Amino acid sequence: MKEATQKKRGSVKEIQISRGKGIPRETLREGFFQRDFGLAGDAHSGPGDKQVTLFGIEGREKLSESSQEGLCFRRFVPTLTTEGINLYKFPAGTSLKIGDSIQEISRVGKRCYPECVLVKSKTPCIMPREVVFTRVIESGKVQVGDTIEVIIN
């Protein structure tokens, strides 16, 4: 599908924060996304190309419909759950306005856990294709329900 025909707007369905590695994530109503870091206070944020993790609710629904449950279904929790936009169809370098922040897609796809039953059985999984990582380019507040808009340069 060409970018010109892809949906360029979606919304933030959920915001999750981990106050420490190994500690279950908490759901937030809003969060502050800090330039060159990610979600303020999140143990998984920091400099680099994986500051924020995004995954569509549509992808989560596909995982729940699968006859086999991979490890990601229980282990993986994105920082932002999106709705109504397939961000994975946009290339790295694409800018997004999410709430008051500006973020740039830095990577598309997440490595699977080698011990996952899906990997071992060579069953296709959507995680390597549909998870998106961003870098925060411009700090700003993001709230559940905020619009996600692709910025055309």
MARBA-3410 file (N, C-alpha, C, O; in Angstrom, 1 decimal):
153
0.8,-1.2,0.0,0.0,0.0,0.0,0.9,1.2,0.0,1.8,1.3,0.8 ~ 0.6,2.2,-0.8,1.4,3.4,-0.9,1.1,4.3,0.3,-0.1,4.3,0.8 ~ 2.1,5.0,0.7,1.9,5.9,1.9,0.7,6.9,1.6,-0.1,7.2,2.5 ~ 0.6,7.4,0.4,-0.4,8.4,0.0,-1.8,7.8,0.3,-2.8,8.6,0.6 ~ -2.0,6.5,0.3,-3.4,6.0,0.5,-3.5,5.4,2.0,-4.6,5.0,2.3
-2.5,5.5,2.8,-2.6,5.0,4.2,-3.3,6.1,5.0,-3.2,7.3,4.8 ~ -4.0,5.6,6.0,-4.7,6.4,7.0,-3.6,7.2,7.8,-2.7,6.6,8.3 ~ -3.8,8.5,7.9,-2.7,9.3,8.5,-3.1,9.8,9.9,-2.4,10.7,10.5 ~ -4.3,9.3,10.5,-4.7,9.8,11.8,-5.2,8.6,12.6,-5.8,7.7,12.1 ~ -4.9,8.6,13.9,-5.4,7.6,14.8,-5.5,8.3,16.1,-5.5,9.5,16.3
-5.5,7.4,17.2,-5.6,8.0,18.5,-4.8,7.1,19.5,-4.5,6.0,19.3 ~ -4.6,7.7,20.7,-3.9,7.0,21.8,-5.0,6.3,22.6,-6.0,7.0,23.1 ~ -5.0,5.0,22.7,-6.0,4.2,23.4,-5.6,4.0,24.9,-6.4,4.0,25.7 ~ -4.2,3.9,25.1,-3.8,3.6,26.5,-2.3,4.0,26.6,-1.5,4.0,25.6 ~ -1.9,4.5,27.8,-0.6,4.8,28.2,-0.1,3.9,29.3,-0.9,3.8,30.3
1.0,3.3,29.2,1.5,2.4,30.2,2.9,2.8,30.7,3.7,3.2,29.8 ~ 3.2,2.8,32.0,4.5,3.1,32.5,4.9,2.0,33.4,4.2,1.4,34.1 ~ 6.3,1.8,33.4,6.9,0.9,34.3,7.8,1.7,35.3,8.8,2.3,34.8 ~ 7.5,1.7,36.5,8.3,2.5,37.5,9.7,1.8,37.8,10.5,2.4,38.4 ~ 9.8,0.5,37.4,11.1,-0.2,37.6,11.1,-1.4,36.7,10.0,-2.0,36.5
12.2,-1.9,36.3,12.3,-3.1,35.5,11.8,-4.3,36.3,12.3,-4.4,37.4 ~ 11.0,-5.1,35.7,10.5,-6.2,36.5,9.2,-5.9,37.3,8.6,-6.8,37.8 ~ 8.8,-4.6,37.3,7.6,-4.2,38.1,6.5,-4.1,37.0,6.7,-3.5,36.0 ~ 5.3,-4.6,37.3,4.3,-4.5,36.3,4.0,-3.1,36.0,4.1,-2.2,36.8 ~ 3.6,-2.9,34.7,3.2,-1.5,34.3,1.9,-1.1,34.9,1.1,-1.9,35.2
1.8,0.3,35.0,0.6,0.9,35.4,0.0,1.7,34.3,0.7,2.2,33.4 ~ -1.3,1.8,34.3,-2.0,2.6,33.2,-2.1,4.0,33.7,-2.4,4.3,34.9 ~ -1.8,4.9,32.8,-1.9,6.4,33.1,-3.0,7.0,32.2,-3.3,6.5,31.2 ~ -3.5,8.1,32.7,-4.4,8.9,31.9,-3.7,9.9,31.0,-4.1,10.2,29.9 ~ -2.5,10.3,31.5,-1.6,11.2,30.7,-0.2,11.0,31.1,0.1,10.5,32.2
0.7,11.4,30.3,2.1,11.3,30.6,2.9,12.4,29.8,2.4,12.9,28.9 ~ 4.1,12.7,30.4,4.9,13.7,29.7,6.1,12.9,29.0,6.8,12.2,29.6 ~ 6.1,13.2,27.7,7.1,12.6,26.8,8.3,13.5,26.6,8.1,14.6,26.0 ~ 9.4,13.2,27.1,10.6,14.1,27.2,11.5,13.9,26.0,11.8,12.7,25.6 ~ 11.9,15.0,25.4,12.8,14.9,24.3,14.1,14.1,24.6,14.7,14.2,25.7
14.4,13.2,23.6,15.6,12.4,23.7,15.6,11.4,24.9,16.6,10.9,25.3 ~ 14.4,11.1,25.4,14.3,10.2,26.5,13.1,9.2,26.4,13.3,8.0,26.4 ~ 11.9,9.8,26.2,10.7,9.0,26.2,9.7,9.4,27.3,9.7,10.6,27.7 ~ 9.0,8.5,27.8,8.0,8.8,28.9,8.7,9.0,30.2,9.4,8.1,30.7 ~ 8.6,10.2,30.7,9.2,10.6,32.0,8.8,9.6,33.1,7.6,9.4,33.3
9.8,9.1,33.8,9.5,8.2,34.9,9.4,6.7,34.5,9.3,5.9,35.4 ~ 9.5,6.4,33.2,9.4,5.1,32.8,10.8,4.4,32.8,11.8,4.9,32.2 ~ 10.9,3.2,33.4,12.2,2.5,33.5,12.7,2.0,32.2,13.9,1.7,32.1 ~ 11.8,1.9,31.2,12.3,1.4,29.9,12.6,2.5,28.9,13.1,2.3,27.8 ~ 12.4,3.8,29.3,12.8,4.9,28.5,14.2,5.2,28.6,14.9,4.8,29.6
14.8,6.0,27.7,16.2,6.4,27.8,16.6,6.8,26.4,15.9,6.6,25.5 ~ 17.9,7.3,26.3,18.4,7.7,25.0,18.5,6.5,24.1,18.5,5.3,24.5 ~ 18.5,6.8,22.8,18.6,5.7,21.8,17.4,5.7,20.9,16.6,6.6,20.8 ~ 17.2,4.6,20.1,16.2,4.5,19.1,14.9,3.8,19.6,14.0,3.7,18.8 ~ 14.9,3.4,20.8,13.7,2.7,21.3,13.1,3.4,22.6,12.9,2.8,23.6
12.9,4.7,22.5,12.5,5.5,23.6,11.0,5.2,24.0,10.6,5.2,25.1 ~ 10.2,5.0,23.0,8.7,4.8,23.1,8.3,3.6,22.3,8.8,3.5,21.1 ~ 7.5,2.7,22.8,7.0,1.6,22.1,5.6,1.8,21.8,4.8,2.1,22.7 ~ 5.1,1.6,20.5,3.7,1.7,20.2,3.3,0.4,19.5,4.0,-0.2,18.8 ~ 2.0,0.1,19.8,1.4,-1.1,19.2,-0.1,-0.9,19.1,-0.7,-0.4,20.1
-0.7,-1.2,18.0,-2.1,-1.0,17.8,-3.0,-2.0,18.5,-2.6,-3.1,18.7 ~ -4.1,-1.5,19.0,-5.1,-2.3,19.6,-5.6,-3.4,18.6,-5.9,-4.5,19.0 ~ -5.5,-3.1,17.4,-5.9,-4.0,16.3,-4.9,-5.2,16.3,-5.3,-6.3,16.1 ~ -3.6,-4.9,16.5,-2.6,-6.0,16.6,-2.8,-6.9,17.9,-2.7,-8.1,17.8 ~ -3.2,-6.2,19.0,-3.4,-7.0,20.2,-4.6,-7.9,20.0,-4.6,-9.0,20.5
-5.6,-7.4,19.3,-6.8,-8.2,19.0,-6.4,-9.4,18.1,-7.0,-10.5,18.3 ~ -5.5,-9.2,17.1,-5.1,-10.3,16.3,-4.4,-11.4,17.1,-4.6,-12.6,16.9 ~ -3.5,-10.9,18.1,-2.8,-11.9,19.0,-3.8,-12.7,19.8,-3.7,-13.9,20.0 ~ -4.9,-12.0,20.3,-5.8,-12.7,21.1,-6.7,-13.7,20.4,-7.2,-14.7,20.9 ~ -6.8,-13.5,19.1,-7.6,-14.5,18.2,-6.7,-15.7,17.8,-7.3,-16.6,17.2
-5.4,-15.6,18.0,-4.6,-16.7,17.5,-4.8,-18.0,18.3,-5.2,-17.9,19.5 ~ -4.7,-19.1,17.6,-4.9,-20.4,18.3,-3.8,-20.7,19.2,-4.0,-21.5,20.2 ~ -2.6,-20.2,19.0,-1.4,-20.4,19.9,-1.1,-19.0,20.5,-1.0,-18.0,19.8 ~ -0.8,-19.0,21.8,-0.5,-17.8,22.5,1.0,-17.8,22.7,1.6,-18.6,23.4 ~ 1.6,-16.8,22.0,3.1,-16.6,22.2,3.4,-15.8,23.5,2.5,-15.4,24.2
4.7,-15.8,23.8,5.2,-15.1,25.0,4.8,-13.6,25.0,4.5,-13.0,26.0 ~ 4.8,-13.0,23.8,4.6,-11.6,23.7,3.2,-11.2,24.3,3.0,-10.1,24.8 ~ 2.3,-12.1,24.1,0.9,-11.9,24.5,0.9,-11.5,26.0,0.1,-10.6,26.4 ~ 1.7,-12.2,26.8,1.7,-11.9,28.3,2.8,-10.9,28.6,2.6,-10.1,29.5 ~ 4.0,-11.0,28.0,5.1,-10.2,28.4,5.2,-8.8,27.8,5.7,-7.9,28.5
4.7,-8.6,26.6,5.0,-7.4,25.9,3.8,-6.4,26.3,2.7,-6.7,26.1 ~ 4.2,-5.2,26.8,3.3,-4.1,27.0,3.9,-2.8,26.4,4.9,-2.4,26.9 ~ 3.2,-2.3,25.4,3.8,-1.0,24.8,3.6,0.2,25.7,2.7,0.2,26.6 ~ 4.4,1.2,25.5,4.2,2.5,26.2,2.8,3.1,25.8,2.1,3.5,26.6 ~ 2.6,3.1,24.4,1.4,3.6,23.9,0.7,2.6,23.1,1.2,2.0,22.2
-0.6,2.3,23.4,-1.5,1.5,22.6,-2.2,2.5,21.7,-2.9,3.4,22.2 ~ -2.2,2.2,20.4,-2.8,3.1,19.4,-4.1,2.5,18.9,-4.4,1.3,19.1 ~ -4.9,3.3,18.2,-6.1,2.8,17.6,-6.4,3.6,16.3,-6.2,4.8,16.3 ~ -6.7,2.9,15.2,-7.2,3.5,14.0,-6.1,3.9,13.1,-6.4,4.6,12.1 ~ -4.8,3.5,13.3,-3.7,3.9,12.4,-2.7,2.8,12.4,-2.3,2.3,13.5
-2.3,2.4,11.2,-1.3,1.3,11.1,0.1,1.9,11.0,0.6,2.1,9.9 ~ 0.7,2.3,12.1,2.0,3.0,12.1,3.1,2.2,11.5,4.0,2.7,10.9 ~ 3.0,0.9,11.6,4.0,0.0,11.1,4.1,0.1,9.5,5.1,-0.4,9.0 ~ 3.2,0.7,8.9,3.2,0.8,7.4,4.0,2.0,7.0,4.3,2.2,5.8 ~ 4.4,2.9,8.0,5.2,4.0,7.6,6.7,3.7,7.9,7.0,3.0,8.9
7.6,4.3,7.1,9.0,4.0,7.3,9.6,4.7,8.4,9.1,5.7,8.9 ~ 10.8,4.2,8.9,11.6,4.9,9.8,11.9,6.3,9.3,12.1,6.5,8.1 ~ 11.8,7.3,10.2,12.0,8.7,9.8,10.7,9.5,9.7,10.7,10.7,9.6 ~ 9.6,8.8,9.7,8.3,9.4,9.6,8.0,10.1,10.9,8.2,9.6,12.0 ~ 7.6,11.4,10.9,7.3,12.2,12.1,5.8,12.1,12.4,5.0,12.0,11.5
5.6,12.0,13.7,4.2,11.9,14.2,4.0,13.0,15.3,4.8,13.2,16.1 ~ 2.8,13.6,15.2,2.4,14.5,16.3,1.5,13.6,17.2,0.4,13.2,16.7 ~ 1.9,13.4,18.4,1.1,12.6,19.3,0.9,13.5,20.5,1.8,13.8,21.3 ~ -0.4,13.9,20.7,-0.7,14.9,21.8,0.1,16.1,21.5,0.0,16.7,20.4 ~ 0.8,16.6,22.5,1.6,17.8,22.4,3.0,17.5,21.9,3.8,18.4,21.7
3.4,16.2,21.8,4.8,15.8,21.5,4.9,15.6,20.0,3.9,15.3,19.3 ~ 6.2,15.6,19.5,6.5,15.2,18.2,7.5,14.0,18.4,8.5,14.1,19.1 ~ 7.1,12.9,17.7,8.0,11.7,17.8,8.3,11.3,16.4,7.5,11.6,15.4 ~ 9.4,10.6,16.2,9.8,10.1,14.9,10.0,8.6,15.0,10.6,8.0,15.9 ~ 9.4,7.9,14.0,9.5,6.4,14.0,11.0,6.1,13.7,11.6,6.6,12.8
11.6,5.3,14.7,13.0,5.0,14.6,13.2,3.6,14.1,14.2,3.2,13.5 ~ 12.3,2.7,14.5,12.3,1.3,14.1,10.9,0.7,13.9,10.0,1.1,14.7 ~ 10.8,-0.2,13.0,9.5,-0.9,12.9,9.9,-2.4,13.1,10.8,-3.0,12.4 ~ 9.2,-3.0,14.0,9.4,-4.5,14.3,10.1,-4.7,15.6,11.1,-4.0,15.9 ~ 9.7,-5.7,16.3,10.3,-6.1,17.5,10.8,-7.5,17.4,10.2,-8.4,16.8
12.0,-7.8,18.0,12.5,-9.1,17.9,11.7,-10.0,18.8,11.3,-9.6,19.9 ~ 11.5,-11.2,18.4,10.7,-12.2,19.2,11.6,-12.8,20.3,12.8,-12.8,20.1 ~ 11.0,-13.3,21.3,11.7,-14.0,22.3,12.1,-15.4,21.8,11.2,-16.1,21.3 ~ 13.3,-15.8,21.8,13.8,-17.0,21.2,13.0,-18.3,21.8,12.9,-19.3,21.2 ~ 12.7,-18.1,23.1,12.0,-19.3,23.8,10.5,-19.3,23.5,9.8,-20.2,24.1
10.0,-18.4,22.7,8.5,-18.4,22.4,8.1,-19.6,21.6,8.8,-20.0,20.7 ~ 7.0,-20.1,22.0,6.4,-21.3,21.3,6.2,-21.0,19.8,6.3,-21.9,19.0 ~ 5.8,-19.8,19.5,5.6,-19.5,18.1,6.9,-19.5,17.3,6.9,-20.0,16.2 ~ 8.0,-19.0,17.9,9.3,-19.0,17.2,9.7,-20.5,17.0,10.2,-20.9,16.0 ~ 9.6,-21.3,18.1,10.0,-22.7,18.1,9.2,-23.5,17.0,9.8,-24.4,16.4
8.0,-23.2,16.9,7.1,-23.9,15.9,7.1,-23.2,14.5,6.4,-23.7,13.6 ~ 7.9,-22.2,14.4,7.9,-21.4,13.1,6.5,-20.9,12.7,6.2,-20.8,11.5 ~ 5.7,-20.5,13.7,4.4,-20.0,13.4,4.5,-18.5,13.3,5.2,-17.8,14.1 ~ 4.0,-17.9,12.2,4.1,-16.5,12.0,3.5,-15.7,13.2,2.5,-16.0,13.8 ~ 4.2,-14.6,13.5,3.7,-13.7,14.6,3.8,-12.2,14.0,4.6,-11.9,13.2
2.9,-11.4,14.5,2.8,-10.0,14.0,3.8,-9.1,14.7,4.1,-8.0,14.1 ~ 4.3,-9.5,15.8,5.2,-8.6,16.6,6.4,-8.1,15.8,6.7,-6.9,15.8 ~ 7.1,-9.0,15.0,8.2,-8.5,14.2,7.8,-7.5,13.1,8.7,-6.8,12.5 ~ 6.6,-7.4,12.8,6.1,-6.5,11.7,5.3,-5.3,12.3,5.4,-4.2,11.7 ~ 4.6,-5.4,13.4,3.7,-4.3,13.7,4.0,-3.5,14.9,3.4,-2.5,15.2
5.1,-3.8,15.7,5.5,-3.0,16.8,6.3,-1.8,16.2,7.2,-2.1,15.3 ~ 6.1,-0.6,16.7,6.8,0.5,16.3,7.6,1.2,17.4,7.0,1.3,18.5 ~ 8.8,1.6,17.2,9.6,2.3,18.2,9.8,3.8,17.7,9.9,4.0,16.5 ~ 9.7,4.7,18.6,9.9,6.1,18.3,11.0,6.8,19.2,11.3,6.3,20.3 ~ 11.5,7.9,18.7,12.3,8.8,19.5,11.5,10.1,19.7,10.8,10.5,18.7
11.6,10.7,20.8,10.9,11.9,21.1,11.7,13.1,20.6,12.8,13.3,21.1 ~ 11.2,13.8,19.6,11.9,14.9,19.0,11.5,16.2,19.7,12.4,17.1,19.8 ~ 10.3,16.3,20.1,9.8,17.5,20.8,9.0,17.1,22.0,8.0,16.4,21.8 ~ 9.4,17.5,23.2,8.7,17.2,24.4,7.2,17.6,24.4,6.9,18.6,23.8 ~ 6.4,16.9,25.1,5.0,17.3,25.3,4.2,16.3,26.0,4.5,15.1,26.2
3.0,16.8,26.5,2.1,15.9,27.2,1.2,15.1,26.2,0.9,15.6,25.2 ~ 1.0,13.9,26.6,0.1,13.0,25.8,-0.9,12.4,26.7,-0.6,12.0,27.8 ~ -2.2,12.5,26.3,-3.3,12.0,27.1,-4.0,10.9,26.3,-4.0,10.8,25.1 ~ -4.7,10.0,27.0,-5.5,9.0,26.4,-6.6,9.7,25.6,-7.2,10.7,26.1 ~ -6.8,9.3,24.4,-7.8,10.0,23.5,-7.1,11.0,22.5,-7.8,11.4,21.6
-5.9,11.4,22.8,-5.2,12.3,21.9,-5.1,11.8,20.5,-5.0,10.6,20.3 ~ -5.0,12.7,19.6,-4.8,12.3,18.2,-3.4,12.0,17.9,-2.5,12.6,18.4 ~ -3.2,11.0,17.0,-1.9,10.7,16.4,-2.0,11.1,15.0,-2.8,10.5,14.3 ~ -1.1,11.9,14.6,-1.2,12.4,13.2,0.2,12.3,12.5,1.2,12.7,13.1 ~ 0.2,11.7,11.3,1.4,11.7,10.5,1.7,13.1,10.0,0.8,13.7,9.4
2.9,13.5,10.2,3.3,14.8,9.7,4.0,14.6,8.3,5.0,13.9,8.2 ~ 3.5,15.3,7.3,4.0,15.2,6.0,5.0,16.3,5.8,4.7,17.5,5.9 ~ 6.3,15.9,5.6,7.3,16.9,5.5,7.4,17.5,4.1,8.2,18.4,3.8
END
